[in-house]
Amino acid sequence: MKFEPNGQTNIGFGFSYKWMVLGLAFSSPFVNKDNSTYGETKRFDFQVNLLSKFYGISSYYQKYQGFYLSNPQDFMDWQQPYFPTIGDIQCTSFGLSLFYWFNNRNFSYKAAYLRNEVQQKSAGGFILGTYTDVDVVYAPSGFIPNELPDSLSNIFDFQGYSTAVLGLSFGYAYTLVLLKKFFINLSAVPGVGYRNLSIWYITRNDKTKPDFTGTIKGRFSFGYEGKHFFWGLSAIAGMESFKYEEVDISTTSGQFRIYLGKRFNVGKKSKKSNPQFIDN
């Protein structure tokens, strides 16, 4: 069974100056009009990201309630124009990660994602980090929508889980500069963590022994750097999976962003001995 929240398209505005970056996004009432098809998802999403020349700090807190089953055809002959929903599925997540960029004299993570710096030559660097993630998923009425056969509820009484992971990660990122105006950045950071897992059933609760688990997080960015304007797109994705008895769980998360920005000449460009970067 594949459960997804009702995806939301947001419109936002941002401002950056040197190390400071502020942003605000809100739901677009002209786009998000599909509750009759995918159900309603209530959400709270708060993120803080700090990227310097040498290190990065990222944290988030997310709470989602209301999911729909995206593959009902795998269990029955589903011909309806809407998807089965479970309104009381709650997913709460918290994460904190710290990364250090190697080869930071030639490679800039800020240039690819904050865009307040410009990398003029192709270069990449290894990434070393540590992270902690906490996830709690709970469905008081279970994970079987009412539209599915009752026989599934009789054999599958899974009700939720909680997991906490502390781990180390190591990966690589590379920015390819094309024609001095375009760039493409790719990064992949797998991690290995030590996890505590608790499983909840309708009839019982189980707490497993701590064990090791693997995760992977990736980023992609493509952009254009003009004299006054810049534009681009970026994507972030993460995945974790684990198995306990008959329960096999895989969680994924992601965000896709398209942006357009304008630069204002409020100060002189910094003069550094390394011509690889230009600060904006």
C-alpha positions, 0 to 999 in steps of 0.5 A: 500500500502506497500512502501519499499526502495531497501534494501542495503547490506554494508561491513564495518570496525570498530575500538574501544578503550575504549570510542572511536568507529569509523566505515565506511561502503560502498555498496558491488558492488557484492551484490546490483545488483537488481535495475531492480527488485526493482528500484533505491534508492538514500540514505544518512545515518549518525548516531552517537551513544555514549554508556557509563556505565551510559547513551547512546546518539543516533542521526541519519539523513537519506534521501532516494529517490526512493521506490517500491510497495511491494504488487501490488498483493493486487490491481491487478493481478500482474505477472511481475518479477519486482515491481512498483516503484515511483522514486520521493518519498522522505523520510527525517528523523532526530532523537535524543535520550538520555537514562539512564541505571539502574542497571549499576553495573551489566548490560552493554549495551556496552558489548552487542552492542559495544563489548568493554566490557564483561559482565560475568554474566546474568543481566538486567536493566530498561531504561529511556529516552527522544527522538525527531523524525522529519519525512518528506515524500513527493511524488510530483506525488502522491503515486499511481504507473503508473501500478495500476488502474487509479481509485485509483488516482481519490480517493486517492490524498494523497501527503505526510506528516511531523511529529515532536515528542517529548516524553519520553520512558521507557523500559527494557533490559536483557543480558543472559550469556551462558557457559561464552562465549555466550550471548543473549541480548533483549531490548524493549523501548516503548515511548509516545510523543507529536506530530505535524502533517501536511498532504499534498494532491494534492488539499489541505493542512491540519495541525492537532491539536497536539496530543499524539502518541506511538512508540516502539524501540527494539534491539537484539544481540547475540554473542560469546566471544573468547580469541582473536576473537569475533563474533555476530549479532545484529538487531535494529527495530522501529515502529510508526503509526498514522491515519488521516481521510482516511489515515492510516500510519505506518512507520518502520525502521530496521538494521541487522548486522553480524560482526567478530572482533579481540582484541589486547592486547594494555594495561592491563585489568582494575581492579575494585571492581565489577567482573561483567565486563571486559574492553577491 
